[in-house]
Amino acid sequence: MPTPHELLARLDAIGASLSATDHSLALIGLGSVGLETDRLDAYSDLDFFAIVEPGHARRFIDKLDWLERVHPVAYAFKNTDVGYKLLYADGIFCEMAVFDLDDLAGIPFSPGRVVWKRADVDAAIATPRKSLPSGGAQSQEHLLGEALTNLYVGLARFRRGEKLSAARFIQQYAVDRVLDLVASQEAAQPGGADPFTPERRVEVRYPILAEHLPDFVQGYERSPASALAILGFLETHFGADPSMAAAIRALVGG
């Protein structure tokens, strides 16, 4: 796997290549190659935005020469209209998007780091103008109700033989609601919250909760046992409705 030094060097090389391409304006590093380099490790990928002059984004999306001349590309997958997931032949993985300067103003993203910029470009280009969506705060009662009903629906599907759907309702959707609830029960530790994927680094941010996760996520055949573990946690920390808890346990018992 690449070292953190090699990852940052590759991003610098991409910035240099971009700078040599007409109509380019800046390269912004995001996440662990942005403002959070303290958590960069051998398993990190390169997340970045290439910013170009208005009207020129399509050229950088349709023709990846500015990436290919840095190092041989083993695989590139266009996962959105404006970006790629890309694997270099030496194992460095990238997730990138291209925006022209006008479009960037309407894109919500976490603040990044300027890897390279043209001299006439403001360094504030790495700071978003549009805030990340908050999604709206939901009450503890609402989140608890969602978790309990996800357990119930999941168990019903398990009894019907729909084990994959059951696993998603119990071991994914209900666990997601536990993650939403836990902030009111356990103080978050430093670790870099991800506004787009709250399960990222949860083991570091909520170490007490993390001790329960193996019981919450036991696998395809063990959704009932997972449901009981989640229910017990909810009852202990949030006071689950006894009628709903009884209905869940009845389904576990078959």
N, C-alpha and C positions, 0 to 999 in steps of 0.2 A: 504494500500500500504506500502511497505517496506521503512524504513527511509534510508537516505544516509549512516548513520553509519552501518545499517544492511547490506546494499549492499556491502560496503567495507569489512565488517567482513566476508561476504560470500565468497568474492573473496580471501581473505586471507586464509580462510578454504579450498578453492579449491587448492590454492597453497600448503598448508600443505599436503593435500591428494595426490597431484601430486608428491610432494617430497618423499612420502613414496612408490611410484610406481617405479619399476625397469625401467631403461632406460630413465627416464625423465630428462630434462635439465633445463627448465625454464617455467615460466608463465608470459606472458606480458599482462598487462591491456591496453586497448585502449579507445580513446574517453573520455567520462566523468568519466571513472574509470582508465584512463591512466594519461595523462599530463593535463587534463582539469577538474580536480575534483571540480573546483569552480562552474561549472554549473551542478553538480550532484544533482538530486532531486528524489522525490519518484516515478517519472515516468521513470526514467532511467533504462536501462538494463545493464547487464554485458557483455561487448564485450572483448574477450580475445583470445590470441593465446597460445596454449600449444606447447612447443618446445621439441622434443625428439631426442634421438640418431638416426643417419642415419640407415634406414632400419626397424625402429620400429614404424613408424607412424600408420600403419594399425592396430596394436594391440590396440592403444588408440582410434581409430575411431570405430572399431568393438565392443569393450568392454568398456562400460561407467562406470565401477565400480568406477573409480577414481572420478567421479562426483556423483554417486549414494550414496556413503558412507558418503558424506557431509551432505545430507538431502534428503528425499524422492523426487523422480522425478515424477511429474504428467503427463508430456507429453514430448516427444522428437521426433523431425522431422529432418531427415537427408536431409538438403537442398542443400548440395554440396557433392562432392566426399570426401572432407576433413573436413566437419564440420556439425554442428547441430544448430538448434534453439530449445531451451529447457526451459521448465517451471517447476520450483520447486513447490512443494505442498503448500508452503507458499507465492506464488505469485512472487517470484524473477525469472525474465526472463533473459535468456542468449543467446547470439549469439557467437559461438566459432568455431575455426578451429584448426586443429592439423597439424604441419609441422615438418619434420625432419630438422636437422640443415643445411644440404646441400641444401634442397629445399628453405629454408627461404631466402637465398641470392637472389633468383630470384623473390621474392614477393614484389610488391610495397605496402606500407602502410604508414599511418601517424605515426610519432614517438610515442612510447608508454612508459609505465612505468614498470620496473621490479618489479613484485609482489613477486616472488620467483625465485631464480636461484641456481643451484648447485655451490659449491665453486669454481670449476675450470672453470666456464663459464664466459666469458667477459661480463661486464655490458652493453657494446655497442650492445648487442644482441637486445635490444629494439629500436635501431636506424636502419632504413631500409638502405640497401645497394643500392637498386634500387629505383630511384626517381618515384614519382607519375607521370602518363602521363599528359602532359599539355593540350593535345587536340588541340593545335595550336590556336593562337589568331585569331579571326574573326573580320573583319572590322564592323564599325557601319552600313555601307551601306548594308552589307550582312545580318546582324542580323535584321535590319529593314525590308529588303525585305522578309526574312523568316517569320517574324511576320505578315506582311500584307497579304502575300499569304496564310498563315495558316488561317487567318480570312476569306479570300475569299473562300477557299476550304471548310472550316467548314460550312459557311453559305449555300453554294450550297448543301451540304449534309443535312443540316437541312431542306431545302426546299424540298428535295427528301424524307424526312421522316426518314433519318438516324440520329436520334437525339443523340444517344450515340457517334457515330463517330464525329458528329459535336461538341459535348461537349469536346471531346479530342483535336480536332484541335484548338478550340477557347480557351477553359478554361484551357488547359494543354500546348499544344505545343506553342501557341502564347504567353501565360504567361511565359513560360520558356525563350523565347527570350526577353521578357521585363526584366526578371531577369538578363539576360546577358547584356542588355543595360544599366540598371540602375546605374551601377558602374560609368559610365561617367557623370551621372547627380546628384547623391547623394553620399556623402561621407559615406562609411561603418562605422558603429559603432562597438565597440568591442563586440564580441558575439560568436566567434568560428566558422569560415567558415568551411563547410564540403566539401572537394574536390570531393567527390563522389556524393553528393546530394545537389546541390546549394540552393534548397528551404528550407533546414533546417535552422531554427532560422532566417529566413528572416525578421520576424516581429521585431526582436531585432536589426538586423544589418541595416535594411533600414526602419525606422519607418515612414518616409514620404510616401514612396511607399506603405507601409502596410495599410495606410488609404484608398487606392484605391482598395485593394484586394477584399473586399466584392462586389464591383461593377464588378470586372473582372471575378469573379467566382460565378455566381448566380444560377447555378444548371441546371439540365437536360432540363427543359422546357424553360430556359431563355438564351439560347446561343446568340440569336440576340441582346438582351440588353447587354450581356457581351461583345459582339463584338464591339458595339458602344462605350462602356466605354473604352475598350482597344484602339480603334482607336483614340478617343479623346485625350487620354494620349499620344499616339505616335505623333499625330499632334502637340500637345502643346510643347512637349519636344524634338522631333527629326525631325520634318518637313516631315511628310508622303507625298509621291507622290500624287498630287491631282487627277490624273486619277484613281489610284488604290483606293483612298479613296472614290471617287464617285461610283466606281463599287461595293465596299463593302456596301455603304449606299443603293444602288439600290437593292441589294439582301436582305438587312434587310427589305426594304419596300415591298418586295415580287414581 
